[in-house]
Amino acid sequence: MKRIVDYRVYDTDTDKKLGSWNNGKRPDADAYYEESLYVNPNGAYYIYIFGGPNSPAKLGWGGRADFGIAGMGELIEPITKELARKWGQAVLPKSVLKTIGTSVR
């Protein structure tokens, strides 16, 4: 997914994915969603959310079938470096945090 927010480009195809998490529901469930932490080449952090119509992703594309999966949506939410660190500490294993520790300042 590629979005421009406040003149910054966020592109999940080219930016560095630092880690991800999902809510443990079946991927075809309406409430399923996954979150991934990314950083772009300019050092801007964001959370990419993909999920069903009863998930936080519904705020993105309103359940449009962008991936050919009816009812799924996606959202990019820019965040600060501090929030990126807190997100990583909350959901990523310590082994992953050590690997990306220099990336998430």
Biopython code that builds the backbone (N, CA, C, O; Angstrom):
import numpy as np
from Bio.PDB.StructureBuilder import StructureBuilder

atoms = [
    (1, "MET", "N", (0.848, -1.171, 0.000)),
    (1, "MET", "CA", (0.000, 0.000, 0.000)),
    (1, "MET", "C", (0.893, 1.234, 0.000)),
    (1, "MET", "O", (1.898, 1.292, 0.709)),
    (2, "LYS", "N", (0.518, 2.196, -0.791)),
    (2, "LYS", "CA", (1.273, 3.451, -0.855)),
    (2, "LYS", "C", (0.327, 4.600, -0.545)),
    (2, "LYS", "O", (-0.740, 4.720, -1.147)),
    (3, "ARG", "N", (0.730, 5.445, 0.402)),
    (3, "ARG", "CA", (-0.061, 6.614, 0.769)),
    (3, "ARG", "C", (0.859, 7.808, 0.956)),
    (3, "ARG", "O", (2.027, 7.664, 1.319)),
    (4, "ILE", "N", (0.311, 8.988, 0.702)),
    (4, "ILE", "CA", (1.011, 10.234, 1.004)),
    (4, "ILE", "C", (0.205, 10.930, 2.084)),
    (4, "ILE", "O", (-0.975, 11.230, 1.903)),
    (5, "VAL", "N", (0.864, 11.184, 3.220)),
    (5, "VAL", "CA", (0.222, 11.843, 4.348)),
    (5, "VAL", "C", (1.109, 13.011, 4.747)),
    (5, "VAL", "O", (2.287, 12.822, 5.051)),
    (6, "ASP", "N", (0.556, 14.204, 4.748)),
    (6, "ASP", "CA", (1.318, 15.414, 5.092)),
    (6, "ASP", "C", (2.622, 15.497, 4.302)),
    (6, "ASP", "O", (3.679, 15.781, 4.865)),
    (7, "TYR", "N", (2.541, 15.250, 3.008)),
    (7, "TYR", "CA", (3.657, 15.343, 2.066)),
    (7, "TYR", "C", (4.748, 14.289, 2.281)),
    (7, "TYR", "O", (5.835, 14.402, 1.713)),
    (8, "ARG", "N", (4.470, 13.278, 3.086)),
    (8, "ARG", "CA", (5.416, 12.175, 3.284)),
    (8, "ARG", "C", (4.872, 10.935, 2.595)),
    (8, "ARG", "O", (3.674, 10.655, 2.641)),
    (9, "VAL", "N", (5.778, 10.191, 1.952)),
    (9, "VAL", "CA", (5.385, 8.977, 1.239)),
    (9, "VAL", "C", (5.598, 7.774, 2.153)),
    (9, "VAL", "O", (6.668, 7.602, 2.737)),
    (10, "TYR", "N", (4.571, 6.954, 2.263)),
    (10, "TYR", "CA", (4.616, 5.710, 3.028)),
    (10, "TYR", "C", (4.268, 4.585, 2.055)),
    (10, "TYR", "O", (3.197, 4.591, 1.448)),
    (11, "ASP", "N", (5.173, 3.625, 1.910)),
    (11, "ASP", "CA", (4.977, 2.561, 0.925)),
    (11, "ASP", "C", (5.404, 1.223, 1.524)),
    (11, "ASP", "O", (6.594, 0.985, 1.732)),
    (12, "THR", "N", (4.448, 0.363, 1.796)),
    (12, "THR", "CA", (4.749, -0.929, 2.421)),
    (12, "THR", "C", (5.514, -1.860, 1.491)),
    (12, "THR", "O", (6.088, -2.847, 1.951)),
    (13, "ASP", "N", (5.535, -1.568, 0.196)),
    (13, "ASP", "CA", (6.294, -2.405, -0.737)),
    (13, "ASP", "C", (7.784, -2.102, -0.721)),
    (13, "ASP", "O", (8.594, -2.971, -1.043)),
    (14, "THR", "N", (8.159, -0.876, -0.349)),
    (14, "THR", "CA", (9.567, -0.489, -0.411)),
    (14, "THR", "C", (10.167, -0.121, 0.945)),
    (14, "THR", "O", (11.386, -0.186, 1.103)),
    (15, "ASP", "N", (9.353, 0.260, 1.925)),
    (15, "ASP", "CA", (9.867, 0.653, 3.234)),
    (15, "ASP", "C", (10.247, -0.577, 4.063)),
    (15, "ASP", "O", (9.845, -1.699, 3.754)),
    (16, "LYS", "N", (11.025, -0.346, 5.114)),
    (16, "LYS", "CA", (11.514, -1.442, 5.946)),
    (16, "LYS", "C", (10.474, -1.848, 6.983)),
    (16, "LYS", "O", (10.032, -1.035, 7.794)),
    (17, "LYS", "N", (10.094, -3.118, 6.941)),
    (17, "LYS", "CA", (9.164, -3.673, 7.922)),
    (17, "LYS", "C", (9.964, -4.123, 9.130)),
    (17, "LYS", "O", (10.874, -4.944, 9.012)),
    (18, "LEU", "N", (9.618, -3.575, 10.311)),
    (18, "LEU", "CA", (10.359, -3.883, 11.528)),
    (18, "LEU", "C", (9.741, -5.021, 12.328)),
    (18, "LEU", "O", (10.434, -5.676, 13.107)),
    (19, "GLY", "N", (8.467, -5.261, 12.147)),
    (19, "GLY", "CA", (7.794, -6.337, 12.864)),
    (19, "GLY", "C", (6.301, -6.253, 12.688)),
    (19, "GLY", "O", (5.771, -5.247, 12.216)),
    (20, "SER", "N", (5.622, -7.324, 13.075)),
    (20, "SER", "CA", (4.158, -7.326, 12.939)),
    (20, "SER", "C", (3.518, -8.144, 14.050)),
    (20, "SER", "O", (4.191, -8.861, 14.792)),
    (21, "TRP", "N", (2.211, -8.018, 14.144)),
    (21, "TRP", "CA", (1.400, -8.648, 15.175)),
    (21, "TRP", "C", (0.001, -8.808, 14.610)),
    (21, "TRP", "O", (-0.429, -8.005, 13.782)),
    (22, "ASN", "N", (-0.721, -9.844, 15.053)),
    (22, "ASN", "CA", (-2.150, -9.933, 14.707)),
    (22, "ASN", "C", (-2.930, -10.298, 15.949)),
    (22, "ASN", "O", (-2.361, -10.738, 16.948)),
    (23, "ASN", "N", (-4.246, -10.113, 15.881)),
    (23, "ASN", "CA", (-5.067, -10.306, 17.070)),
    (23, "ASN", "C", (-5.443, -11.766, 17.329)),
    (23, "ASN", "O", (-6.208, -12.046, 18.252)),
    (24, "GLY", "N", (-4.927, -12.686, 16.543)),
    (24, "GLY", "CA", (-5.137, -14.101, 16.812)),
    (24, "GLY", "C", (-6.432, -14.691, 16.284)),
    (24, "GLY", "O", (-6.672, -15.890, 16.420)),
    (25, "LYS", "N", (-7.255, -13.865, 15.691)),
    (25, "LYS", "CA", (-8.495, -14.385, 15.100)),
    (25, "LYS", "C", (-8.186, -14.994, 13.736)),
    (25, "LYS", "O", (-7.117, -14.756, 13.175)),
    (26, "ARG", "N", (-9.110, -15.769, 13.212)),
    (26, "ARG", "CA", (-8.928, -16.352, 11.876)),
    (26, "ARG", "C", (-8.865, -15.220, 10.850)),
    (26, "ARG", "O", (-9.627, -14.258, 10.951)),
    (27, "PRO", "N", (-7.961, -15.318, 9.856)),
    (27, "PRO", "CA", (-7.831, -14.247, 8.858)),
    (27, "PRO", "C", (-9.099, -13.960, 8.065)),
    (27, "PRO", "O", (-9.224, -12.876, 7.496)),
    (28, "ASP", "N", (-10.035, -14.889, 8.009)),
    (28, "ASP", "CA", (-11.281, -14.614, 7.287)),
    (28, "ASP", "C", (-12.381, -14.076, 8.208)),
    (28, "ASP", "O", (-13.502, -13.854, 7.751)),
    (29, "ALA", "N", (-12.084, -13.863, 9.485)),
    (29, "ALA", "CA", (-13.063, -13.334, 10.435)),
    (29, "ALA", "C", (-13.228, -11.828, 10.246)),
    (29, "ALA", "O", (-12.265, -11.128, 9.932)),
    (30, "ASP", "N", (-14.436, -11.338, 10.434)),
    (30, "ASP", "CA", (-14.704, -9.902, 10.287)),
    (30, "ASP", "C", (-13.864, -9.051, 11.237)),
    (30, "ASP", "O", (-13.510, -7.919, 10.904)),
    (31, "ALA", "N", (-13.545, -9.583, 12.410)),
    (31, "ALA", "CA", (-12.810, -8.814, 13.414)),
    (31, "ALA", "C", (-11.296, -9.028, 13.333)),
    (31, "ALA", "O", (-10.553, -8.451, 14.126)),
    (32, "TYR", "N", (-10.831, -9.844, 12.391)),
    (32, "TYR", "CA", (-9.390, -10.076, 12.258)),
    (32, "TYR", "C", (-8.681, -8.797, 11.825)),
    (32, "TYR", "O", (-9.183, -8.043, 10.991)),
    (33, "TYR", "N", (-7.507, -8.569, 12.406)),
    (33, "TYR", "CA", (-6.626, -7.528, 11.879)),
    (33, "TYR", "C", (-5.188, -7.809, 12.271)),
    (33, "TYR", "O", (-4.907, -8.517, 13.238)),
    (34, "GLU", "N", (-4.298, -7.238, 11.496)),
    (34, "GLU", "CA", (-2.876, -7.324, 11.786)),
    (34, "GLU", "C", (-2.288, -5.930, 11.689)),
    (34, "GLU", "O", (-2.746, -5.097, 10.906)),
    (35, "GLU", "N", (-1.271, -5.691, 12.492)),
    (35, "GLU", "CA", (-0.562, -4.425, 12.495)),
    (35, "GLU", "C", (0.905, -4.698, 12.203)),
    (35, "GLU", "O", (1.472, -5.670, 12.702)),
    (36, "SER", "N", (1.511, -3.853, 11.408)),
    (36, "SER", "CA", (2.939, -3.967, 11.098)),
    (36, "SER", "C", (3.591, -2.607, 11.277)),
    (36, "SER", "O", (3.036, -1.580, 10.887)),
    (37, "LEU", "N", (4.767, -2.615, 11.868)),
    (37, "LEU", "CA", (5.536, -1.389, 12.082)),
    (37, "LEU", "C", (6.538, -1.235, 10.953)),
    (37, "LEU", "O", (7.291, -2.162, 10.653)),
    (38, "TYR", "N", (6.549, -0.064, 10.326)),
    (38, "TYR", "CA", (7.454, 0.243, 9.212)),
    (38, "TYR", "C", (8.204, 1.533, 9.487)),
    (38, "TYR", "O", (7.772, 2.365, 10.285)),
    (39, "VAL", "N", (9.341, 1.685, 8.808)),
    (39, "VAL", "CA", (10.066, 2.955, 8.781)),
    (39, "VAL", "C", (10.442, 3.208, 7.325)),
    (39, "VAL", "O", (10.895, 2.304, 6.624)),
    (40, "ASN", "N", (10.247, 4.457, 6.874)),
    (40, "ASN", "CA", (10.600, 4.775, 5.484)),
    (40, "ASN", "C", (12.041, 5.273, 5.415)),
    (40, "ASN", "O", (12.654, 5.491, 6.460)),
    (41, "PRO", "N", (12.599, 5.458, 4.226)),
    (41, "PRO", "CA", (14.006, 5.879, 4.102)),
    (41, "PRO", "C", (14.325, 7.213, 4.777)),
    (41, "PRO", "O", (15.484, 7.478, 5.095)),
    (42, "ASN", "N", (13.318, 8.053, 4.998)),
    (42, "ASN", "CA", (13.528, 9.339, 5.662)),
    (42, "ASN", "C", (13.406, 9.249, 7.178)),
    (42, "ASN", "O", (13.501, 10.263, 7.871)),
    (43, "GLY", "N", (13.193, 8.035, 7.699)),
    (43, "GLY", "CA", (13.103, 7.844, 9.141)),
    (43, "GLY", "C", (11.722, 8.053, 9.723)),
    (43, "GLY", "O", (11.581, 8.133, 10.944)),
    (44, "ALA", "N", (10.698, 8.143, 8.890)),
    (44, "ALA", "CA", (9.330, 8.306, 9.379)),
    (44, "ALA", "C", (8.729, 6.933, 9.676)),
    (44, "ALA", "O", (8.775, 6.031, 8.840)),
    (45, "TYR", "N", (8.169, 6.787, 10.869)),
    (45, "TYR", "CA", (7.581, 5.523, 11.307)),
    (45, "TYR", "C", (6.075, 5.524, 11.077)),
    (45, "TYR", "O", (5.422, 6.567, 11.104)),
    (46, "TYR", "N", (5.548, 4.340, 10.853)),
    (46, "TYR", "CA", (4.093, 4.208, 10.714)),
    (46, "TYR", "C", (3.657, 2.791, 10.998)),
    (46, "TYR", "O", (4.437, 1.842, 10.917)),
    (47, "ILE", "N", (2.374, 2.677, 11.338)),
    (47, "ILE", "CA", (1.739, 1.381, 11.534)),
    (47, "ILE", "C", (0.847, 1.147, 10.326)),
    (47, "ILE", "O", (0.040, 2.001, 9.960)),
    (48, "TYR", "N", (1.001, -0.018, 9.714)),
    (48, "TYR", "CA", (0.127, -0.448, 8.622)),
    (48, "TYR", "C", (-0.854, -1.441, 9.223)),
    (48, "TYR", "O", (-0.445, -2.419, 9.849)),
    (49, "ILE", "N", (-2.149, -1.195, 9.036)),
    (49, "ILE", "CA", (-3.188, -2.067, 9.575)),
    (49, "ILE", "C", (-3.991, -2.642, 8.416)),
    (49, "ILE", "O", (-4.426, -1.918, 7.521)),
    (50, "PHE", "N", (-4.177, -3.959, 8.451)),
    (50, "PHE", "CA", (-4.981, -4.660, 7.450)),
    (50, "PHE", "C", (-5.965, -5.532, 8.205)),
    (50, "PHE", "O", (-5.585, -6.237, 9.140)),
    (51, "GLY", "N", (-7.238, -5.487, 7.800)),
    (51, "GLY", "CA", (-8.197, -6.329, 8.500)),
    (51, "GLY", "C", (-9.592, -6.251, 7.946)),
    (51, "GLY", "O", (-9.863, -5.604, 6.934)),
    (52, "GLY", "N", (-10.473, -6.939, 8.651)),
    (52, "GLY", "CA", (-11.865, -7.068, 8.245)),
    (52, "GLY", "C", (-12.718, -5.864, 8.588)),
    (52, "GLY", "O", (-12.228, -4.889, 9.156)),
    (53, "PRO", "N", (-14.002, -5.932, 8.239)),
    (53, "PRO", "CA", (-14.911, -4.793, 8.416)),
    (53, "PRO", "C", (-15.199, -4.443, 9.870)),
    (53, "PRO", "O", (-15.665, -3.336, 10.143)),
    (54, "ASN", "N", (-14.940, -5.342, 10.808)),
    (54, "ASN", "CA", (-15.138, -5.047, 12.227)),
    (54, "ASN", "C", (-13.800, -4.915, 12.937)),
    (54, "ASN", "O", (-13.644, -5.367, 14.071)),
    (55, "SER", "N", (-12.841, -4.299, 12.270)),
    (55, "SER", "CA", (-11.500, -4.121, 12.822)),
    (55, "SER", "C", (-11.094, -2.656, 12.696)),
    (55, "SER", "O", (-11.787, -1.873, 12.047)),
    (56, "PRO", "N", (-9.969, -2.280, 13.317)),
    (56, "PRO", "CA", (-9.485, -0.900, 13.147)),
    (56, "PRO", "C", (-9.212, -0.526, 11.689)),
    (56, "PRO", "O", (-9.184, 0.660, 11.359)),
    (57, "ALA", "N", (-9.015, -1.493, 10.827)),
    (57, "ALA", "CA", (-8.740, -1.207, 9.413)),
    (57, "ALA", "C", (-9.944, -0.601, 8.704)),
    (57, "ALA", "O", (-9.793, -0.008, 7.636)),
    (58, "LYS", "N", (-11.129, -0.740, 9.274)),
    (58, "LYS", "CA", (-12.318, -0.192, 8.620)),
    (58, "LYS", "C", (-12.251, 1.329, 8.503)),
    (58, "LYS", "O", (-12.980, 1.926, 7.711)),
    (59, "LEU", "N", (-11.386, 1.946, 9.282)),
    (59, "LEU", "CA", (-11.217, 3.399, 9.196)),
    (59, "LEU", "C", (-10.485, 3.804, 7.932)),
    (59, "LEU", "O", (-10.547, 4.958, 7.509)),
    (60, "GLY", "N", (-9.787, 2.841, 7.327)),
    (60, "GLY", "CA", (-8.998, 3.144, 6.139)),
    (60, "GLY", "C", (-9.841, 3.297, 4.897)),
    (60, "GLY", "O", (-10.274, 4.401, 4.567)),
    (61, "TRP", "N", (-10.078, 2.207, 4.210)),
    (61, "TRP", "CA", (-10.761, 2.249, 2.925)),
    (61, "TRP", "C", (-12.228, 1.881, 3.035)),
    (61, "TRP", "O", (-12.864, 1.624, 2.013)),
    (62, "GLY", "N", (-12.779, 1.848, 4.217)),
    (62, "GLY", "CA", (-14.205, 1.593, 4.378)),
    (62, "GLY", "C", (-14.625, 0.214, 3.896)),
    (62, "GLY", "O", (-15.747, 0.040, 3.421)),
    (63, "GLY", "N", (-13.741, -0.765, 4.011)),
    (63, "GLY", "CA", (-14.110, -2.118, 3.636)),
    (63, "GLY", "C", (-14.075, -2.382, 2.142)),
    (63, "GLY", "O", (-14.585, -3.405, 1.687)),
    (64, "ARG", "N", (-13.481, -1.479, 1.369)),
    (64, "ARG", "CA", (-13.356, -1.719, -0.057)),
    (64, "ARG", "C", (-12.480, -2.926, -0.306)),
    (64, "ARG", "O", (-11.552, -3.170, 0.466)),
    (65, "ALA", "N", (-12.729, -3.669, -1.322)),
    (65, "ALA", "CA", (-11.983, -4.898, -1.610)),
    (65, "ALA", "C", (-10.693, -4.597, -2.366)),
    (65, "ALA", "O", (-10.550, -4.984, -3.526)),
    (66, "ASP", "N", (-9.765, -3.915, -1.723)),
    (66, "ASP", "CA", (-8.527, -3.513, -2.378)),
    (66, "ASP", "C", (-7.625, -4.684, -2.748)),
    (66, "ASP", "O", (-6.834, -4.579, -3.686)),
    (67, "PHE", "N", (-7.730, -5.792, -2.030)),
    (67, "PHE", "CA", (-6.894, -6.953, -2.307)),
    (67, "PHE", "C", (-7.681, -8.057, -2.986)),
    (67, "PHE", "O", (-7.184, -9.176, -3.115)),
    (68, "GLY", "N", (-8.879, -7.773, -3.417)),
    (68, "GLY", "CA", (-9.713, -8.817, -3.995)),
    (68, "GLY", "C", (-10.354, -9.677, -2.923)),
    (68, "GLY", "O", (-10.965, -10.701, -3.229)),
    (69, "ILE", "N", (-10.222, -9.274, -1.684)),
    (69, "ILE", "CA", (-10.832, -9.999, -0.574)),
    (69, "ILE", "C", (-11.990, -9.133, -0.092)),
    (69, "ILE", "O", (-11.766, -8.092, 0.526)),
    (70, "ALA", "N", (-13.197, -9.539, -0.361)),
    (70, "ALA", "CA", (-14.376, -8.721, -0.054)),
    (70, "ALA", "C", (-14.408, -8.329, 1.418)),
    (70, "ALA", "O", (-14.258, -9.166, 2.308)),
    (71, "GLY", "N", (-14.608, -7.041, 1.649)),
    (71, "GLY", "CA", (-14.790, -6.540, 2.998)),
    (71, "GLY", "C", (-13.524, -6.217, 3.761)),
    (71, "GLY", "O", (-13.613, -5.722, 4.885)),
    (72, "MET", "N", (-12.353, -6.472, 3.210)),
    (72, "MET", "CA", (-11.113, -6.179, 3.921)),
    (72, "MET", "C", (-10.694, -4.731, 3.642)),
    (72, "MET", "O", (-10.987, -4.183, 2.580)),
    (73, "GLY", "N", (-10.019, -4.136, 4.591)),
    (73, "GLY", "CA", (-9.563, -2.766, 4.435)),
    (73, "GLY", "C", (-8.131, -2.623, 4.911)),
    (73, "GLY", "O", (-7.578, -3.535, 5.525)),
    (74, "GLU", "N", (-7.535, -1.486, 4.628)),
    (74, "GLU", "CA", (-6.175, -1.219, 5.058)),
    (74, "GLU", "C", (-6.034, 0.248, 5.434)),
    (74, "GLU", "O", (-6.790, 1.105, 4.976)),
    (75, "LEU", "N", (-5.050, 0.511, 6.278)),
    (75, "LEU", "CA", (-4.866, 1.843, 6.837)),
    (75, "LEU", "C", (-3.385, 2.063, 7.140)),
    (75, "LEU", "O", (-2.708, 1.149, 7.610)),
    (76, "ILE", "N", (-2.889, 3.243, 6.879)),
    (76, "ILE", "CA", (-1.545, 3.640, 7.305)),
    (76, "ILE", "C", (-1.703, 4.758, 8.315)),
    (76, "ILE", "O", (-2.370, 5.760, 8.061)),
    (77, "GLU", "N", (-1.073, 4.567, 9.472)),
    (77, "GLU", "CA", (-1.151, 5.544, 10.550)),
    (77, "GLU", "C", (0.262, 6.005, 10.917)),
    (77, "GLU", "O", (0.986, 5.263, 11.580)),
    (78, "PRO", "N", (0.674, 7.214, 10.504)),
    (78, "PRO", "CA", (1.997, 7.719, 10.877)),
    (78, "PRO", "C", (2.096, 7.878, 12.399)),
    (78, "PRO", "O", (1.138, 8.289, 13.054)),
    (79, "ILE", "N", (3.260, 7.550, 12.946)),
    (79, "ILE", "CA", (3.481, 7.672, 14.392)),
    (79, "ILE", "C", (4.873, 8.243, 14.645)),
    (79, "ILE", "O", (5.722, 8.259, 13.753)),
    (80, "THR", "N", (5.094, 8.707, 15.862)),
    (80, "THR", "CA", (6.398, 9.247, 16.249)),
    (80, "THR", "C", (7.369, 8.103, 16.553)),
    (80, "THR", "O", (6.965, 6.949, 16.697)),
    (81, "LYS", "N", (8.647, 8.446, 16.647)),
    (81, "LYS", "CA", (9.655, 7.448, 17.014)),
    (81, "LYS", "C", (9.355, 6.863, 18.392)),
    (81, "LYS", "O", (9.510, 5.661, 18.608)),
    (82, "GLU", "N", (8.931, 7.708, 19.314)),
    (82, "GLU", "CA", (8.614, 7.240, 20.664)),
    (82, "GLU", "C", (7.450, 6.246, 20.648)),
    (82, "GLU", "O", (7.504, 5.214, 21.317)),
    (83, "LEU", "N", (6.407, 6.553, 19.888)),
    (83, "LEU", "CA", (5.292, 5.607, 19.794)),
    (83, "LEU", "C", (5.708, 4.314, 19.094)),
    (83, "LEU", "O", (5.212, 3.239, 19.430)),
    (84, "ALA", "N", (6.613, 4.414, 18.124)),
    (84, "ALA", "CA", (7.125, 3.209, 17.458)),
    (84, "ALA", "C", (7.838, 2.328, 18.475)),
    (84, "ALA", "O", (7.665, 1.109, 18.470)),
    (85, "ARG", "N", (8.629, 2.931, 19.338)),
    (85, "ARG", "CA", (9.335, 2.176, 20.368)),
    (85, "ARG", "C", (8.341, 1.512, 21.321)),
    (85, "ARG", "O", (8.476, 0.332, 21.644)),
    (86, "LYS", "N", (7.353, 2.270, 21.765)),
    (86, "LYS", "CA", (6.361, 1.712, 22.694)),
    (86, "LYS", "C", (5.562, 0.592, 22.049)),
    (86, "LYS", "O", (5.286, -0.423, 22.690)),
    (87, "TRP", "N", (5.185, 0.768, 20.780)),
    (87, "TRP", "CA", (4.452, -0.285, 20.068)),
    (87, "TRP", "C", (5.306, -1.541, 20.013)),
    (87, "TRP", "O", (4.823, -2.637, 20.299)),
    (88, "GLY", "N", (6.580, -1.386, 19.643)),
    (88, "GLY", "CA", (7.477, -2.530, 19.559)),
    (88, "GLY", "C", (7.651, -3.233, 20.898)),
    (88, "GLY", "O", (7.660, -4.462, 20.961)),
    (89, "GLN", "N", (7.790, -2.461, 21.961)),
    (89, "GLN", "CA", (7.950, -3.050, 23.290)),
    (89, "GLN", "C", (6.695, -3.787, 23.726)),
    (89, "GLN", "O", (6.778, -4.774, 24.457)),
    (90, "ALA", "N", (5.534, -3.317, 23.285)),
    (90, "ALA", "CA", (4.274, -3.933, 23.694)),
    (90, "ALA", "C", (3.968, -5.229, 22.944)),
    (90, "ALA", "O", (3.363, -6.138, 23.513)),
    (91, "VAL", "N", (4.371, -5.327, 21.687)),
    (91, "VAL", "CA", (3.907, -6.471, 20.896)),
    (91, "VAL", "C", (4.992, -7.351, 20.287)),
    (91, "VAL", "O", (4.696, -8.466, 19.856)),
    (92, "LEU", "N", (6.219, -6.892, 20.239)),
    (92, "LEU", "CA", (7.262, -7.693, 19.597)),
    (92, "LEU", "C", (8.096, -8.447, 20.626)),
    (92, "LEU", "O", (8.319, -7.953, 21.731)),
    (93, "PRO", "N", (8.557, -9.644, 20.266)),
    (93, "PRO", "CA", (9.433, -10.392, 21.179)),
    (93, "PRO", "C", (10.743, -9.642, 21.419)),
    (93, "PRO", "O", (11.200, -8.886, 20.562)),
    (94, "LYS", "N", (11.338, -9.855, 22.585)),
    (94, "LYS", "CA", (12.586, -9.160, 22.919)),
    (94, "LYS", "C", (13.687, -9.455, 21.908)),
    (94, "LYS", "O", (14.517, -8.590, 21.625)),
    (95, "SER", "N", (13.703, -10.667, 21.362)),
    (95, "SER", "CA", (14.736, -11.005, 20.378)),
    (95, "SER", "C", (14.624, -10.117, 19.142)),
    (95, "SER", "O", (15.639, -9.736, 18.560)),
    (96, "VAL", "N", (13.400, -9.786, 18.739)),
    (96, "VAL", "CA", (13.195, -8.907, 17.588)),
    (96, "VAL", "C", (13.563, -7.477, 17.962)),
    (96, "VAL", "O", (14.166, -6.762, 17.161)),
    (97, "LEU", "N", (13.207, -7.058, 19.161)),
    (97, "LEU", "CA", (13.541, -5.697, 19.597)),
    (97, "LEU", "C", (15.048, -5.467, 19.606)),
    (97, "LEU", "O", (15.514, -4.384, 19.253)),
    (98, "LYS", "N", (15.814, -6.487, 20.011)),
    (98, "LYS", "CA", (17.269, -6.344, 20.018)),
    (98, "LYS", "C", (17.791, -6.141, 18.605)),
    (98, "LYS", "O", (18.721, -5.366, 18.385)),
    (99, "THR", "N", (17.193, -6.837, 17.650)),
    (99, "THR", "CA", (17.635, -6.741, 16.270)),
    (99, "THR", "C", (17.338, -5.365, 15.687)),
    (99, "THR", "O", (18.125, -4.833, 14.904)),
    (100, "ILE", "N", (16.209, -4.794, 16.067)),
    (100, "ILE", "CA", (15.819, -3.496, 15.492)),
    (100, "ILE", "C", (16.084, -2.348, 16.461)),
    (100, "ILE", "O", (15.707, -1.208, 16.191)),
    (101, "GLY", "N", (16.721, -2.641, 17.569)),
    (101, "GLY", "CA", (16.955, -1.628, 18.601)),
    (101, "GLY", "C", (17.578, -0.351, 18.071)),
    (101, "GLY", "O", (17.226, 0.740, 18.521)),
    (102, "THR", "N", (18.495, -0.467, 17.123)),
    (102, "THR", "CA", (19.118, 0.744, 16.578)),
    (102, "THR", "C", (18.192, 1.447, 15.600)),
    (102, "THR", "O", (18.360, 2.638, 15.338)),
    (103, "SER", "N", (17.213, 0.724, 15.055)),
    (103, "SER", "CA", (16.291, 1.343, 14.102)),
    (103, "SER", "C", (15.209, 2.137, 14.816)),
    (103, "SER", "O", (14.813, 3.209, 14.358)),
    (104, "VAL", "N", (14.733, 1.612, 15.934)),
    (104, "VAL", "CA", (13.667, 2.295, 16.667)),
    (104, "VAL", "C", (14.320, 3.110, 17.769)),
    (104, "VAL", "O", (14.636, 2.595, 18.841)),
    (105, "ARG", "N", (14.515, 4.381, 17.487)),
    (105, "ARG", "CA", (15.189, 5.276, 18.431)),
    (105, "ARG", "C", (14.193, 5.925, 19.336)),
    (105, "ARG", "O", (14.569, 6.715, 20.202)),
]
sb = StructureBuilder()
sb.init_structure("model")
sb.init_model(0)
sb.init_chain("A")
sb.init_seg("    ")
for serial, (resi, resn, name, xyz) in enumerate(atoms, 1):
    if name == "N":
        sb.init_residue(resn, " ", resi, " ")
    sb.init_atom(name, np.array(xyz, "f"), 0.0, 1.0, " ", f" {name:<3s}", serial, name[0])
structure = sb.get_structure()
